[in-house]
Amino acid sequence: MIGPRIEEAARRLGEAPAYLYDLPALDEHAASVRAALDGVELYYAVKANPDPELLRVLAGHVDGFEVSSGGEHAHVAALFPGKPLALGGPGKTDAELRLPCHRLHVESPNELRRLLATGREADVLLRVNPDLPVEGAALTMSGPFGMDEAGVAECLPLFGRRVRLRGLHSHLASGLDAPALLALARRLLDGEHAEVNLGGGMAVSYAAPRERFDWAEYGRGLAALNRGGRTLRVEPGRSLTAYCGYYVTRVVDVKRVRGKAYAVLLGGTHHLRTPVTKGHDQPFGVLPTGSGPGLDGEPVTLVGQLCTPKDVFARDVVTSARVGDTVVFAMAGAYAWNISHHDFLMHAKPAFHYLRL
């Protein structure tokens, strides 16, 4: 899980906590995804990780970027002028509805009316939320996301020469394997729409880090489902960048409380919120760089420096750890630093390092 290149880089860092991004690994992974999706447009969902260095690698493999706010739009447009952007997300402001983009994902009839009131030209995908069963999903995108059949019917008469309907957008769930996503795609493509954006949702397993979403099967399945002339697009986020990121920190204390062993680490979930938001143990490796008191081969709970019992990276994982040891958390390349509550307790922010191409 923590390969020799990452281990060597982590030992050399000299400062912790720090994020370490493996750009060659990201480049290789993105290239393989691009090759598997022959004939399908590939956009990256910037919300997963907007780090400019990662975006520069991805820009060579993706057809465009999906952004979900004015801030993301400005960030990506400044990095890649002229690169196609799809603007999505609920609750768009009037200012966001005026932003230039390749496709605008409309979430409701009222949002479409507000778009029309701006007087701008726009190519629109209606975000639909059909009543389809989704089994095995880590997260279902229901409620405020998109619209049902009645909302779509209300939108259809409103389109004209300036605001044009190009097709549908649907991101129904996250954490699905290729067969499950293809089953949904089969239902969503049962129509005559010229363009369909199938969203993301590709499974990423933190419990089994070596397992990867089967992009080859997904690409073959989409090719079989597609009809001539229709544009298909997907918008993965986590499944593109999760594997290239590592959070490197050190053990600052070990202790037992009522018989339970704890390793207290520098930093915390204010840097890496993923295990709290997903409710899992973040995969990790321990590098024996310390010489202080230790815990040897027993169930250990790894916690951070925050004044809350929720500041937990992993619970009761059998490991050894000494004060001064380096701990490397894997799969920290998506929904990690960028969704964390950085300023809680005002601890120092992590450093950022990159293995270069």
N, C-alpha and C positions, 0 to 999 in steps of 0.2 A: 504493500500500500504506500509506504514511504520509500521510494526508490533511492538508489545510491546518489544520483545527481541532486535530488532534493535534500537528502541527508547531509551531503557535503556542503551545499549552499546554506543550510540551516546552521550548521556548525560555524560557518564563516561569518555569520551576520554580525555578531558582536553587540547587537542591541535587541532588546525584546521588551514588549511585544512588537511583532512586525508581520506584515503581510508579504508573502512571497508568491509571485505569479510566474508560472512556467510558460513563457510565450511560445517556444518551439512546440510544446505539447498541445497548446491551443491551436496553433497553426495546422498541425497534423490532423487534429480531431475535426476542425472546421472543414478542412479539405476533404476528408472522408465523408462527412455529412453532405457537402456540396455534390460530390460524385454520386452518392446514393440517390439524391433527389433530382435526377436528370429529368428535365422538362417541367420541374416545379420551382416556382420562385421562392427564394429563401430570404426572409427578413429576420433580423435579430431584435428581440424584445429588450430594449435598453434598460428597462426597469430591473432586470436581473443583475446587471453590474455595468455602470456607465464609465468605468475607469478608461481614460483616453488611450492608454497603451493597449488594453484589450481590444478596444474598438478599432484601433489602427490595424491590428492583426485580422480582425473579422472583416473589415472593409474589403479586403482582397478576396473574400469568399462569398459574401452575401450580396443580394440584389438591392437591398435597402435596409432601413432601420424602422422599427416601430417605436414611437414615442408616445408618452401618455400625459404630458404636461407642457406648458410653455417653457419651463426650465429645461426639460430634456430636449425639446425642439431646438432651443438656442444653443445648447451644449453640442449637439450632434451637427447642426447646421454650420457652426463655426469650425468644427473639425473637418467636415467633408462637404464643402459647398457644392450644391448640385446633385448630391446623392439622394435618391428617392426616399422620402419619409412618409410613413403612414401614421396619422394622428388618431389615437384612440383614447379610451377611458371615459368613465362617467363624470358628469358635473363639469363639463367644459365651460369656461367663461366666454363672454363675447369676444374678448381679446384673443383667446385661443382659437375660436372658430374662424378668426380672420387670418390665422397663420398659413403661409403657403405650404402645401404638402401634395404629395402624389395621390394619396387616398385619404379621405376623412371618414372615420368610422362613426356613424351617427347612432346614438344610444336610445333615442326616444322621439316621438312625434314633435314634442315641444322643442327639443334640440334642433330638429330639422327646420322648424318654423323660425327659430332664432337665427339659424344659418342663412335662411332665405332673406331675412330682414337685413343682414349685413350688405346685401347687394353684390357679394363676390361671386366668382365662378368657382365651382368645386366639383370634383368627381367623388362620389359617395358610395360607401358600402354600408348597408343597414346591418347593425349587429343584432342577430336573432338569438333568442333564448327558447328554443323549442322544447316541448315536453317529451324528452327522450330519456329512457333509463340509462344511468351511468353507474355501472358496477365496478367496484375496486378502485375508485378514485381517491386520491389523497385530499382533494379539495374540489368542490363543485361550485361553479360560477353562476349562482342563481340570484334571485332577488333583484338588486338594482342594476344588474348587468344585462344590457340588451333589452329586447322587447319580445312579446309574444305575438301570436298571429294577428290579434286585433290591432296591436301597435303597428305592425307592418302594413296592414290594410289601410290604416289611417294615413300612413306616409306616402303610399304609392301615388295618389292623385296630385301630390304637391310638387313632384319633379317636373322640370322643364328644360329649357335650353341652357340656362346658366348653372343650375345645380342638377347634375346628371346622376342617375342611378346606374352604377356599374355592376352591382352584384351584392353578395351577402358576406358577412363576417360572423364566425361563430367559434367561440372558445368556451367549451362547456365544462371542462374539468381538467385537473392536473394530476399527474402521477399515474398515467395509463401506459400500458405496454403497446407494442405495435398492433397486435390483433384487435385490441379494444379500440384504439384510435381509428383503425381502418373500418371497424363496424360502425362507428359514429359517422365517419366520412361517407360510407355507403348511403346512409340515410340523408345526410346533408346534401349530397350531390344528386339526389333524386329530384331534379328539376331542370329548368332550361336557363339558368343564370349563366351569363357570359363569364363571370368572375366569382370565385369563391375563395375566401380566406378561411382556412381551417384552424387558425390559431396555433397554440403550442400545446403544453400538457404532457410532453414526453416524460416517461418515468425516470426518476433518478433515485436510486436506492442508497440511503446512508447506512443501512444495516448490512448491505452487501456491496461495498464500494467497487468491486471488480466487475460487477454486472453492469452492462450498458444497454441502453435502448437499441433495438435492432433497426437501425436506419436503412439497411439494405432491404429488409422485408417491407418496411413502411414505404420505401420508394417504389418497389415493385408493385405493391398493392395499389398505390395511388395511380401509377401508370396504367394499371388494368382498369381502374374505375373511371379514369378521365375520358372525356369525349373530345373529339377533334375540335380544335379552335378555342376550347375553354381555358381560361387562365386559372391555375391553382396556385395558392400561396400558403406557406406555413410561417409561423412566427415563434420559433423556440427561443427560450431564454436560458433558464437553469441548465437544461441539458446540453447547451453549448459551452458554458463557461465554468460550471461547478467544479469540474475535475482539474482545472489548471491552477486553482488557488489553494494556498496553505496559510494557516495562521500559526506563527511560531512564537512560543512564549517559554517561560521558565518556572520551575517550582520554587516558591519562596518560603513555604512552610508545609510541614506534614503534622498530622495530629490524629488522635482518636477521641471520639466523644461518644460515651455510652457504648463502647465496643465497636463503633463504626469508624472506618478509616477515611481520612480526607487528605487530598493534596491541594493546597492553595496555590493558585498560579497568578503570576503577574497578568494584568489585564482582566478580561472577563467578557460577559455577554453584552456589555456596552460597546465592545469591538466586534464580537461575533455572536449575533443574536440568533442565528439559524437553529441551534438545538432547542432553544426555548420556543420559538415560533412553530417549529415542526414537531416538538415533543419527542425528540430522539436523542440517542447518544451520538455525539459527533465522533467519527472515526479518527483515531490518533495513533501516533507512535511516540515512544519515549527514547531519547538519546541520552546515554549515561555520561553526562558532562559534569555532574555534581559530585561532591564529596561529603555533604552534610548528612544529617539524620535521614533515615529512609524507611520505606515500607517495601516489603519483599514478597511478591507473588501472592497477593491477597486482593479481595474485592475492595476497590478504592473509588471514591466519588471525587471527581475533579471539579473544583469550584474556582471562581474568580475573586476579585477584590471588592465587589460591590456589597453594600449593606442591605442585602435582601437574600432570603433563602432560595430565591428563584435563579440566582446567578450560578447555574450549573451547566457544565459542558457534557458530562457523562456520569452515570450513576452505577456504582457497584461493578465496575469493570476490573477483572483480575489483571493486575499489572504490578510492576515494581517502580518506585519513584523515590529519588533522593532530592533533598534541597540542592538546588543548582542544576538539576537535570533540565534538558531542553525537551519541551513537548511540542510536537508538530501535529496540528489538526489538519487533516486532509479535507477535500471537497468544500473548500472555503472560497470558491470563485464566483458564487452567485447568492444573492439575497443574504449577504453576510455583513460586511462593513456598511454597505449603503442603506441597510434597513435598521441599523443598530442605534440605540439612544446614546450618542457619543458623549454628551455633556453631563450625564448623571454622575455626580460626585466630582466632576471636573478632573478626572485622572488624565494623564498625558495621552495623547492620541498615538496610535501605532505608526511605525515607519513603513514605507512601501519599497520593496525591492523586486527586480525583474530579472529572470533568466532570459537573455536576449536570443533572438534568432541568429 
